[in-house]
Amino acid sequence: MKSNIFVDFFNLFYPNTCAACGQRLVTAEKVICTACLSDLPKTGFQNTADNPVSRLFWGRVNIKNATALFRFTKESKFQDLLHLLKYKGRQDVGVELGRQLGHELNKSEFYKNMHIVIPVPLHPKRQQKRGYNQAECIATGIAEAMNIKLENACVIRNIETQTQTKKNRIERWKNVESIFKVTNNKLLENKNILLVDDVITTGATLEACATEIIKTSTCEINVATLAMA
């Protein structure tokens, strides 16, 4: 009771505000207000096996299920939130959006019995420069919502690559070929794995990461991202 009074008193002078719209958050809200969350364009892809994200991997790598929670559109609230996560140090935005993704996956029959969640790793130099891995922030929220284990050290990125932003599909694949390494294949053996990234465009990075995991372990790979561009 005293704790709640203190929080309410603190928020009176230093109110928590929504990362998307700047409006004050109410007690039950975290990071992003309910109104802004409801405005984000959800795909519903997690409820069907045949969806645009899944099709990206057909004939390329054996992915059991794949989904993206939102559609990425320019000059949208989601783009603003992603910018805060990737470039403004707002790790809490990634964790909260990860929670939202985890809650939706919990409702889907395709994502039952996940064992571990793995964020697509950054190269150590890039992570040191940024200070964190945005995919790990998202995976942290998912792990919390789905009550599954987060593993962030069993797959590493051993080659630093150029940004994928302005590359076409073939260039993206060449840019990420053989850049990942599995450090503990026993940890992944016979596991139902959820591989997580922020945004999927061509799927090249996720494909490269999944391919390396499958090379070394007998497991099932599922993919989940915040958005599809």
C-alpha positions in Angstrom: 0.0 0.0 0.0 2.8 2.4 1.0 4.7 1.5 -2.1 1.7 2.3 -4.3 1.3 5.7 -2.6 5.0 6.5 -3.1 4.7 5.6 -6.8 1.6 7.7 -7.3 3.3 10.6 -5.5 6.5 10.3 -7.6 4.4 10.1 -10.8 2.6 13.3 -9.8 5.8 15.2 -10.3 7.7 12.9 -12.7 4.9 11.2 -14.7 5.5 8.2 -16.9 4.6 9.0 -20.4 3.8 6.9 -23.5 6.8 6.4 -25.7 4.6 6.7 -28.8 2.4 9.7 -28.1 3.8 11.4 -25.0 0.6 11.2 -23.0 0.7 10.2 -19.3 0.4 6.5 -18.6 -2.2 5.2 -16.2 -1.2 2.8 -13.4 -1.7 -0.4 -15.4 0.1 0.8 -18.5 3.8 0.2 -19.2 5.9 2.2 -21.6 3.2 2.4 -24.3 -0.4 3.5 -23.7 -3.3 1.2 -24.5 -4.6 3.5 -27.2 -1.3 3.6 -29.1 -0.9 -0.2 -28.8 -4.4 -0.6 -30.3 -3.4 1.7 -33.1 -0.4 -0.4 -34.2 -1.3 -2.4 -37.3 -1.3 -6.1 -36.2 -0.9 -8.7 -38.9 -2.6 -11.8 -37.3 0.1 -13.9 -39.0 0.7 -15.9 -35.8 -2.7 -17.7 -36.3 -1.9 -19.2 -39.7 0.9 -21.4 -41.0 0.7 -20.0 -44.5 1.5 -16.3 -44.2 3.8 -13.8 -45.9 6.6 -14.3 -43.3 6.5 -18.1 -43.6 6.6 -17.9 -47.3 9.9 -16.0 -47.2 11.7 -19.1 -46.0 10.0 -21.7 -48.3 12.7 -23.6 -50.2 15.4 -21.8 -48.4 15.6 -23.1 -44.8 13.4 -25.4 -42.7 11.4 -23.1 -40.5 8.5 -24.6 -38.7 6.5 -21.4 -38.1 7.2 -17.8 -38.8 5.4 -14.6 -37.9 5.6 -10.8 -37.5 3.3 -9.0 -35.1 2.9 -5.7 -36.9 3.1 -4.3 -40.4 5.9 -1.8 -40.8 4.9 1.5 -42.5 7.0 4.7 -42.8 6.1 7.7 -40.7 4.0 5.5 -38.3 4.0 5.2 -34.6 5.7 1.8 -34.9 8.6 3.4 -36.9 8.9 6.0 -34.1 9.0 3.3 -31.5 11.6 1.2 -33.4 13.7 4.4 -33.8 13.6 4.9 -30.0 14.6 1.2 -29.5 17.5 1.1 -32.0 19.0 4.6 -31.8 17.8 6.3 -28.6 18.6 3.8 -26.0 15.0 2.9 -25.2 15.5 -0.7 -24.3 12.2 -0.6 -22.4 10.3 -0.1 -25.7 11.8 -3.3 -27.0 10.9 -5.3 -23.9 7.4 -4.0 -23.8 6.8 -4.7 -27.5 8.3 -8.1 -26.9 5.8 -8.7 -24.2 3.0 -7.8 -26.6 4.4 -10.3 -29.1 4.7 -13.0 -26.5 1.1 -12.5 -25.3 -0.1 -13.0 -28.9 2.1 -16.0 -29.4 0.6 -17.5 -26.3 -2.8 -17.5 -27.9 -1.6 -19.3 -31.0 -1.7 -23.0 -31.5 1.4 -22.8 -33.6 3.7 -21.5 -30.9 2.8 -23.9 -28.1 5.6 -25.7 -26.2 8.5 -23.3 -27.1 11.6 -24.3 -25.1 13.9 -21.4 -25.5 14.0 -18.0 -27.2 17.2 -16.8 -29.0 17.7 -13.2 -30.2 19.6 -12.8 -33.4 23.0 -11.6 -32.2 24.8 -8.5 -33.1 28.6 -8.4 -33.7 30.4 -7.5 -30.4 31.7 -4.3 -31.9 28.3 -3.1 -33.0 26.8 -4.1 -29.7 29.5 -2.3 -27.8 28.9 0.8 -29.8 25.1 0.7 -29.3 25.3 -0.6 -25.8 22.8 -3.4 -26.2 21.2 -5.7 -28.8 17.7 -4.6 -29.7 16.7 -8.2 -30.6 17.7 -9.3 -27.1 15.4 -6.6 -25.6 12.5 -8.0 -27.6 13.4 -11.6 -26.7 13.5 -10.6 -23.0 9.9 -9.4 -23.2 8.8 -12.5 -25.1 10.5 -14.8 -22.6 8.7 -13.1 -19.7 5.3 -13.3 -21.4 5.7 -16.9 -22.5 7.6 -18.1 -19.4 10.4 -19.6 -21.4 14.2 -19.4 -21.1 16.2 -16.7 -22.9 19.5 -17.9 -24.3 21.7 -15.1 -25.6 25.1 -16.7 -25.7 24.6 -20.0 -27.5 24.7 -18.3 -31.0 27.2 -15.6 -31.8 27.9 -13.3 -34.7 31.6 -13.8 -35.6 31.8 -11.5 -38.7 30.9 -7.8 -38.7 28.7 -6.9 -41.7 27.5 -3.7 -43.4 24.0 -2.5 -42.7 21.3 -4.3 -44.7 19.1 -1.3 -45.1 19.8 -0.4 -48.8 20.7 -3.9 -50.1 18.5 -6.0 -52.3 17.7 -9.7 -51.6 20.8 -11.2 -53.2 23.1 -8.6 -51.6 21.5 -9.2 -48.2 22.1 -12.9 -48.4 25.8 -12.4 -49.5 26.2 -9.9 -46.7 25.2 -12.4 -43.9 26.4 -15.7 -45.3 28.4 -17.7 -42.7 28.5 -14.9 -40.2 27.0 -16.8 -37.3 28.4 -19.5 -35.1 26.8 -21.9 -32.6 28.8 -22.0 -29.4 26.8 -24.6 -27.5 24.9 -27.1 -29.7 24.0 -29.4 -26.8 21.9 -26.6 -25.3 19.9 -26.5 -28.5 19.6 -30.2 -29.1 15.9 -31.5 -29.4 14.6 -28.0 -28.5 11.7 -26.1 -30.0 13.5 -22.8 -30.6 12.0 -19.3 -31.1 14.4 -17.2 -33.1 13.7 -13.4 -32.7 14.6 -10.2 -34.5 13.1 -6.7 -34.7 12.1 -6.4 -38.4 12.1 -8.9 -41.3 12.5 -7.7 -44.9 13.9 -10.5 -47.0 14.6 -12.8 -44.2 18.3 -13.2 -45.1 19.7 -12.6 -41.6 17.2 -14.9 -39.9 17.8 -17.5 -42.7 21.6 -17.4 -42.1 21.2 -17.7 -38.4 18.7 -20.6 -38.6 20.8 -22.4 -41.1 23.8 -22.4 -38.8 21.7 -23.7 -35.9 20.2 -26.5 -38.0 23.7 -27.5 -39.2 24.8 -28.3 -35.6 21.7 -29.3 -33.8 18.6 -31.5 -34.2 15.9 -29.0 -33.3 12.9 -27.1 -34.6 13.2 -23.4 -35.5 10.4 -20.9 -35.3 10.7 -17.3 -36.2 9.1 -14.2 -34.6 9.7 -10.6 -35.3 8.0 -7.4 -34.3 7.3 -6.3 -37.8 7.5 -7.1 -41.5 8.7 -4.5 -43.9 
